[in-house]
Amino acid sequence: MQKYRNQFIYQVFVRNYSEEGTFNALIKDLDRIKDLGTDILYLLPIHPIGIKERKGVYGSPYAIRDYKGISEDLGTLEDFKKLVKETHSRGMRLMLDVVYHHTAPDHPWVKEHPEFYHWKDGHLTNKIGDWTDIADFEFDNNPKLIELLTDALLYWVDLGVDGFRFDVAPMIPEVFYQFAFPKLKRVNPQLTFLAESVDPWFLSFLRYEGYTCLSDSEVYKYFDLEYDYDNQEKFLGYLKGEHPLEELRNRYRLQEIIYPKNYVKARNVENHDNARIRFFTQSYDKTMNWLGYCFFAKGIAFLHFGVETGTDHLPRLFEKDPVDWTKLDPEMVKMIKALAKMKKDPIFAQDDHYKIVSHKKDILHFEYENKEEIRVGIFNVGMETGVINVSLPEGIYTHSLTNEQVEIRHGVLSLSNRPIIFSIPKK
């Protein structure tokens, strides 16, 4: 299996992937998804959604009332099995989103096992105020809860699921991972575990309130991959004009220091919880540069379905709101394919000789180096003009995506509105 830093995750919300919003409709588009270069197809939760306290007409897929069930609007169990089979037949792996911090308030366990839940003054409640459509688990002294949740995971593994993305993974105590993950890996040692980690502010808030919240370093003891949310404040702050880009660059550098050397972050610029990157940039060229970043920066690339249409509209989570695939952008698709192909190069998997370079201009500049080459990626996220100074050998090189010439003369490189990616061979 390829190393994770050579791979690409494609995130799908089945309800809003198509007008039909079904597994079978998704199956019809698997060839296109594979053709992008996708390695892992990641599905938002597919389970029946709670009715009590439901948000919107359709409800949040994160308010679950049956961990082994399938929401009727998506299809049947046989349809899901077919999706797994068809995904595997195309050389992709299938990852399910699991929500083990809470359930819908009308999950059967609320009545059958009230001791599983967080109560306050005799009322079923949750720890986070705006999560009003869910009821939080209480893991302390509840080994039966851990056993039942593990059993549900084993059920999906038996159906051929290749991995799991854990919603708010840091809010689930280590005792669960210590019990569940060894059992899962005995069944399938190749399972992939992706953690939705949390930003530092949220972690501090939860710990202050006395709730479980694991740090990214603690989460890495159990998970293969983590979200990049430790950088989220600086990333969004830059997009909103609140922070200089250098603060984000320094967050990337900090990751190189505080995490295990083989750490893998899911590099993404949008997902179901956050606005489209095009919403922030309002620029086609800026968007192309941020997509280039997702594949070039150290980590696993992560794209949210529909980004390849160039849309600035994030499908609503609680409603029927499908992507308009008639607006698929051929140029953007071509670039994603080229980036995914580039990502397979072993240089992107190495732990060392990785550099984040600063500039006075709003440029993201990353370099990898090995015995054969220096691989350079320059992403003009600020649509800067003119030139930048670079500490690289002079010469004329070939752009990895376009085959155009990239020239370095007198330590100067001309900027472009599109990603600049090239290799400098070592003599």
C-alpha positions as CSV (number, residue, x, y, z in Angstrom):
1,M,0.0,0.0,0.0
2,Q,1.2,3.5,-0.8
3,K,2.3,5.6,2.1
4,Y,-0.4,8.0,3.2
5,R,1.5,11.1,2.2
6,N,1.3,9.8,-1.4
7,Q,-2.5,9.5,-1.2
8,F,-5.6,11.6,-1.9
9,I,-8.9,11.5,0.0
10,Y,-12.2,12.5,-1.7
11,Q,-15.0,13.4,0.7
12,V,-18.6,12.7,-0.3
13,F,-21.9,13.5,1.3
14,V,-24.1,11.0,-0.5
15,R,-27.4,13.0,0.0
16,N,-26.0,16.0,-1.8
17,Y,-23.6,14.3,-4.2
18,S,-26.4,13.9,-6.7
19,E,-30.0,14.8,-7.4
20,E,-30.9,11.2,-6.4
21,G,-28.7,11.3,-3.3
22,T,-28.2,7.5,-3.3
23,F,-25.4,4.9,-3.2
24,N,-26.4,3.8,-6.7
25,A,-26.1,7.3,-8.1
26,L,-22.7,7.5,-6.5
27,I,-21.7,4.2,-8.0
28,K,-22.4,5.6,-11.5
29,D,-19.8,8.3,-10.9
30,L,-17.0,6.2,-9.4
31,D,-15.1,6.1,-12.6
32,R,-14.9,9.9,-12.6
33,I,-13.9,10.0,-9.0
34,K,-11.2,7.4,-9.6
35,D,-10.0,9.3,-12.7
36,L,-9.3,12.3,-10.5
37,G,-6.6,10.1,-8.8
38,T,-8.6,9.3,-5.7
39,D,-7.2,6.7,-3.3
40,I,-9.7,6.9,-0.4
41,L,-13.4,7.6,-0.9
42,Y,-14.7,9.0,2.4
43,L,-18.4,9.1,3.1
44,L,-20.1,11.3,5.6
45,P,-22.3,9.3,8.0
46,I,-24.8,7.0,6.2
47,H,-26.9,6.0,9.2
48,P,-30.5,6.8,10.1
49,I,-30.9,10.3,11.4
50,G,-32.8,11.2,14.6
51,I,-36.2,12.9,14.4
52,K,-36.3,14.5,17.8
53,E,-34.7,18.0,17.9
54,R,-33.9,17.5,14.2
55,K,-32.2,20.5,12.5
56,G,-33.6,21.3,9.1
57,V,-35.9,19.1,7.0
58,Y,-33.5,16.2,6.5
59,G,-31.5,16.5,9.7
60,S,-27.8,16.3,10.5
61,P,-26.0,13.1,9.5
62,Y,-24.1,13.5,12.8
63,A,-27.3,13.0,14.8
64,I,-27.5,9.2,14.5
65,R,-30.1,6.8,15.9
66,D,-28.8,3.4,14.7
67,Y,-25.1,2.7,14.2
68,K,-25.7,-0.4,12.2
69,G,-28.4,1.0,10.0
70,I,-28.5,2.8,6.7
71,S,-30.6,5.9,6.1
72,E,-33.5,4.8,3.8
73,D,-33.1,7.7,1.4
74,L,-29.5,6.6,0.6
75,G,-30.5,3.0,-0.4
76,T,-30.4,-0.4,1.0
77,L,-27.7,-2.6,2.7
78,E,-27.3,-4.4,-0.6
79,D,-26.8,-1.1,-2.4
80,F,-24.1,-0.2,0.1
81,K,-22.4,-3.6,-0.3
82,K,-22.4,-3.0,-4.0
83,L,-20.8,0.4,-3.5
84,V,-18.0,-1.2,-1.4
85,K,-17.4,-3.8,-4.1
86,E,-17.4,-1.3,-6.9
87,T,-15.1,1.1,-5.0
88,H,-12.7,-1.8,-4.4
89,S,-12.8,-2.9,-8.0
90,R,-11.5,0.5,-9.1
91,G,-8.5,0.3,-6.7
92,M,-10.0,2.7,-4.1
93,R,-10.6,2.2,-0.4
94,L,-13.8,3.2,1.3
95,M,-13.8,5.1,4.6
96,L,-16.9,5.7,6.8
97,D,-17.5,8.6,9.1
98,V,-18.4,7.5,12.6
99,V,-19.8,9.6,15.4
100,Y,-18.9,8.1,18.7
101,H,-19.1,11.2,20.9
102,H,-22.9,11.4,20.8
103,T,-26.1,10.1,19.3
104,A,-29.5,11.6,18.3
105,P,-31.6,12.1,21.4
106,D,-34.1,9.5,20.2
107,H,-31.5,6.7,19.8
108,P,-32.8,3.6,21.4
109,W,-29.9,3.5,23.9
110,V,-31.3,6.6,25.6
111,K,-34.1,4.5,27.0
112,E,-32.3,1.1,27.1
113,H,-29.0,2.4,28.6
114,P,-29.6,5.9,30.1
115,E,-26.3,5.4,32.0
116,F,-24.5,5.8,28.7
117,Y,-25.4,9.5,28.5
118,H,-24.6,12.9,29.9
119,W,-27.3,14.2,32.2
120,K,-27.7,17.5,34.0
121,D,-30.3,18.2,36.6
122,G,-32.2,15.1,35.4
123,H,-32.2,16.2,31.7
124,L,-30.5,14.6,28.8
125,T,-28.0,17.1,27.5
126,N,-24.9,17.9,25.6
127,K,-21.6,19.6,26.4
128,I,-21.6,22.0,23.5
129,G,-24.5,24.5,23.5
130,D,-25.2,24.8,19.7
131,W,-25.2,21.0,19.2
132,T,-28.8,20.9,20.2
133,D,-29.8,17.9,18.1
134,I,-27.6,15.4,19.9
135,A,-27.1,13.7,23.3
136,D,-23.5,13.2,24.5
137,F,-22.1,10.0,25.8
138,E,-20.6,9.6,29.2
139,F,-17.8,7.0,28.9
140,D,-16.7,6.9,32.6
141,N,-17.5,3.5,34.1
142,N,-19.4,2.4,31.0
143,P,-17.4,-0.6,29.5
144,K,-20.7,-1.8,28.0
145,L,-20.9,1.3,25.9
146,I,-17.4,0.8,24.6
147,E,-18.1,-2.8,23.7
148,L,-21.3,-1.9,21.8
149,L,-19.5,0.8,19.8
150,T,-16.7,-1.5,19.0
151,D,-19.1,-4.1,17.9
152,A,-20.7,-1.6,15.5
153,L,-17.3,-0.9,13.9
154,L,-16.6,-4.6,13.5
155,Y,-19.9,-4.9,11.7
156,W,-18.8,-2.4,9.0
157,V,-15.3,-3.9,8.8
158,D,-16.9,-7.3,8.1
159,L,-18.8,-5.6,5.2
160,G,-15.5,-4.5,3.7
161,V,-15.1,-0.9,5.0
162,D,-11.4,0.0,4.9
163,G,-11.2,2.7,7.5
164,F,-13.0,5.2,9.7
165,R,-13.0,9.0,10.1
166,F,-13.9,9.8,13.7
167,D,-16.0,12.8,14.4
168,V,-14.5,15.1,17.1
169,A,-12.0,12.3,17.9
170,P,-10.3,14.2,20.8
171,M,-13.5,14.2,22.8
172,I,-13.6,10.4,23.0
173,P,-11.4,9.1,25.8
174,E,-8.3,7.0,25.3
175,V,-9.9,4.1,27.0
176,F,-12.1,3.6,24.0
177,Y,-9.2,3.6,21.5
178,Q,-7.2,1.3,23.7
179,F,-10.0,-1.2,23.7
180,A,-11.4,-0.9,20.2
181,F,-8.5,-0.3,17.8
182,P,-6.5,-3.5,18.6
183,K,-9.7,-5.6,18.0
184,L,-10.3,-3.9,14.7
185,K,-6.7,-4.3,13.5
186,R,-6.7,-8.0,14.4
187,V,-9.5,-8.3,11.8
188,N,-7.9,-6.0,9.2
189,P,-4.4,-4.7,10.0
190,Q,-4.6,-2.3,7.0
191,L,-7.5,-0.3,8.4
192,T,-7.1,3.5,8.2
193,F,-8.0,5.8,11.0
194,L,-8.6,9.5,10.4
195,A,-9.2,11.8,13.3
196,E,-11.2,15.0,13.1
197,S,-9.0,16.9,15.6
198,V,-10.0,20.3,17.0
199,D,-8.5,23.7,17.0
200,P,-6.4,24.9,20.0
201,W,-9.1,27.3,21.2
202,F,-11.7,24.6,21.3
203,L,-9.3,22.2,23.1
204,S,-8.6,24.9,25.8
205,F,-12.3,25.6,26.2
206,L,-13.2,21.9,26.7
207,R,-10.4,21.3,29.2
208,Y,-11.3,24.4,31.2
209,E,-14.8,23.1,31.4
210,G,-13.5,19.7,32.7
211,Y,-14.4,17.7,29.6
212,T,-12.2,15.1,27.8
213,C,-10.2,16.6,24.9
214,L,-7.0,15.0,23.7
215,S,-4.2,17.0,22.1
216,D,-3.1,16.2,18.6
217,S,0.0,14.5,20.0
218,E,-2.2,12.2,22.1
219,V,-4.5,11.4,19.2
220,Y,-1.5,10.4,17.1
221,K,-0.9,7.5,19.5
222,Y,-4.0,5.8,17.9
223,F,-4.7,7.5,14.5
224,D,-2.9,7.4,11.2
225,L,-4.2,10.7,10.0
226,E,-5.4,13.9,11.5
227,Y,-7.2,17.0,10.4
228,D,-5.2,20.2,10.1
229,Y,-7.4,22.1,12.5
230,D,-4.4,23.1,14.7
231,N,-3.7,25.6,11.9
232,Q,-7.4,26.5,11.2
233,E,-7.4,29.8,13.1
234,K,-4.4,31.1,11.2
235,F,-5.7,29.7,7.9
236,L,-9.1,31.3,8.2
237,G,-7.6,34.4,9.7
238,Y,-5.4,34.9,6.7
239,L,-8.3,34.3,4.3
240,K,-10.4,36.9,6.2
241,G,-7.5,39.4,6.3
242,E,-7.1,39.2,10.0
243,H,-3.6,37.5,10.2
244,P,-0.5,37.8,8.0
245,L,0.5,34.7,6.0
246,E,3.7,34.4,8.0
247,E,1.6,33.3,11.1
248,L,0.2,30.4,9.1
249,R,3.7,29.5,7.8
250,N,5.0,29.4,11.3
251,R,2.1,27.0,12.3
252,Y,3.3,24.7,9.5
253,R,6.8,24.9,10.9
254,L,5.6,24.2,14.4
255,Q,4.0,20.9,13.2
256,E,7.4,19.8,12.1
257,I,8.6,20.2,15.7
258,I,5.8,19.0,18.0
259,Y,4.5,15.9,16.2
260,P,6.1,12.5,15.5
261,K,8.3,12.6,12.5
262,N,6.0,10.4,10.5
263,Y,2.9,12.5,11.3
264,V,0.3,12.9,8.5
265,K,-2.0,15.8,8.3
266,A,-5.1,15.9,6.0
267,R,-4.3,19.0,4.0
268,N,-7.6,20.6,3.0
269,V,-9.0,24.0,2.4
270,E,-12.7,23.2,2.7
271,N,-14.9,20.4,4.0
272,H,-18.5,19.9,5.1
273,D,-18.0,22.1,8.2
274,N,-16.3,25.0,6.4
275,A,-17.1,27.4,3.6
276,R,-15.8,26.7,0.1
277,I,-12.3,28.0,-0.6
278,R,-13.8,29.9,-3.5
279,F,-16.2,31.7,-1.1
280,F,-13.2,33.2,0.7
281,T,-10.9,33.8,-2.3
282,Q,-13.6,34.9,-4.8
283,S,-10.8,34.2,-7.3
284,Y,-10.3,31.3,-9.7
285,D,-6.6,31.7,-9.7
286,K,-6.3,31.9,-5.9
287,T,-8.4,28.8,-5.6
288,M,-6.1,26.9,-8.0
289,N,-3.2,27.8,-5.8
290,W,-4.8,26.6,-2.7
291,L,-5.7,23.3,-4.3
292,G,-2.1,23.0,-5.4
293,Y,-1.1,23.5,-1.7
294,C,-3.4,20.6,-0.7
295,F,-1.3,18.2,-2.7
296,F,2.2,19.6,-2.3
297,A,2.4,20.3,1.4
298,K,3.5,17.4,3.6
299,G,0.5,15.2,4.3
300,I,-2.4,13.5,2.6
301,A,-4.4,15.5,0.2
302,F,-8.1,16.0,1.0
303,L,-10.8,17.4,-1.3
304,H,-14.4,18.0,-0.6
305,F,-16.7,16.9,-3.4
306,G,-17.8,19.6,-5.8
307,V,-14.6,21.7,-5.4
308,E,-13.8,20.8,-9.0
309,T,-16.8,22.8,-10.2
310,G,-15.3,26.0,-8.9
311,T,-18.3,26.7,-6.8
312,D,-18.4,29.1,-3.9
313,H,-21.5,27.4,-2.4
314,L,-21.2,24.9,0.4
315,P,-24.0,22.4,0.2
316,R,-26.2,22.7,3.3
317,L,-25.8,19.9,5.8
318,F,-29.4,19.7,7.0
319,E,-31.2,20.0,3.7
320,K,-31.2,18.5,0.2
321,D,-28.8,20.7,-1.7
322,P,-27.0,18.8,-4.5
323,V,-23.9,19.9,-6.3
324,D,-24.5,21.2,-9.9
325,W,-22.2,18.9,-11.8
326,T,-23.0,20.6,-15.1
327,K,-20.5,23.3,-13.9
328,L,-17.6,20.8,-13.7
329,D,-14.5,22.8,-14.7
330,P,-12.3,21.0,-17.2
331,E,-9.2,23.0,-16.3
332,M,-9.6,22.5,-12.6
333,V,-10.2,18.7,-13.1
334,K,-7.1,18.5,-15.3
335,M,-5.0,20.2,-12.6
336,I,-6.3,17.9,-9.8
337,K,-5.5,14.9,-11.9
338,A,-2.0,16.2,-12.5
339,L,-1.5,17.0,-8.8
340,A,-2.8,13.5,-7.8
341,K,-0.4,11.9,-10.2
342,M,2.5,14.0,-8.9
343,K,1.6,13.1,-5.3
344,K,2.6,9.5,-6.0
345,D,6.3,10.4,-6.2
346,P,8.2,8.9,-3.2
347,I,9.7,12.3,-2.4
348,F,6.4,13.4,-0.9
349,A,6.4,10.6,1.7
350,Q,9.8,11.3,3.2
351,D,10.0,12.5,6.8
352,D,13.0,14.8,6.5
353,H,14.5,17.5,4.2
354,Y,11.2,19.4,4.0
355,K,11.3,23.2,4.1
356,I,8.7,25.9,4.5
357,V,10.2,29.1,3.0
358,S,9.1,32.6,4.0
359,H,8.7,35.6,1.6
360,K,7.6,39.2,2.2
361,K,4.9,38.6,-0.4
362,D,1.9,36.3,0.2
363,I,3.5,33.2,-1.3
364,L,3.4,29.7,0.1
365,H,6.7,28.1,-0.8
366,F,7.6,24.5,0.1
367,E,10.7,22.4,-0.8
368,Y,11.6,18.7,-0.6
369,E,15.1,17.4,-1.1
370,N,16.7,14.0,-1.6
371,K,19.9,12.7,-3.2
372,E,18.5,13.2,-6.7
373,E,16.6,16.4,-6.7
374,I,15.0,19.5,-5.0
375,R,11.3,19.6,-5.5
376,V,9.9,23.1,-5.3
377,G,6.3,24.2,-5.0
378,I,5.3,27.9,-5.0
379,F,1.7,28.9,-4.6
380,N,0.7,32.5,-5.2
381,V,-2.2,32.6,-2.7
382,G,-2.0,36.4,-2.6
383,M,-2.0,37.0,-6.4
384,E,1.3,38.8,-6.0
385,T,3.1,40.2,-9.1
386,G,6.7,40.6,-10.1
387,V,9.5,38.3,-8.7
388,I,10.7,36.7,-5.5
389,N,14.2,36.0,-4.4
390,V,15.0,32.3,-4.0
391,S,18.0,30.4,-2.6
392,L,18.1,27.8,-5.4
393,P,20.5,26.9,-8.1
394,E,20.3,29.0,-11.3
395,G,18.9,27.4,-14.4
396,I,16.0,26.6,-16.6
397,Y,13.7,23.9,-15.3
398,T,10.5,22.2,-16.4
399,H,7.1,22.9,-14.8
400,S,5.8,19.6,-13.4
401,L,2.2,20.3,-14.4
402,T,2.4,22.3,-17.6
403,N,5.9,21.4,-19.1
404,E,6.5,25.2,-19.4
405,Q,9.9,26.6,-18.6
406,V,10.7,27.9,-15.1
407,E,13.8,30.1,-15.0
408,I,15.9,31.1,-12.0
409,R,18.4,33.8,-12.8
410,H,20.5,35.8,-10.3
411,G,18.5,34.2,-7.5
412,V,15.2,35.6,-8.8
413,L,12.1,33.7,-10.0
414,S,9.1,35.3,-11.8
415,L,5.7,34.8,-10.2
416,S,2.7,33.3,-11.9
417,N,-1.1,33.4,-11.1
418,R,-1.0,29.6,-11.1
419,P,1.0,27.1,-9.0
420,I,4.7,26.8,-9.9
421,I,6.0,23.2,-9.3
422,F,9.3,22.0,-10.7
423,S,12.3,19.8,-9.9
424,I,16.0,20.8,-9.7
425,P,18.1,17.7,-10.5
426,K,21.3,17.2,-8.6
427,K,24.4,16.7,-10.6
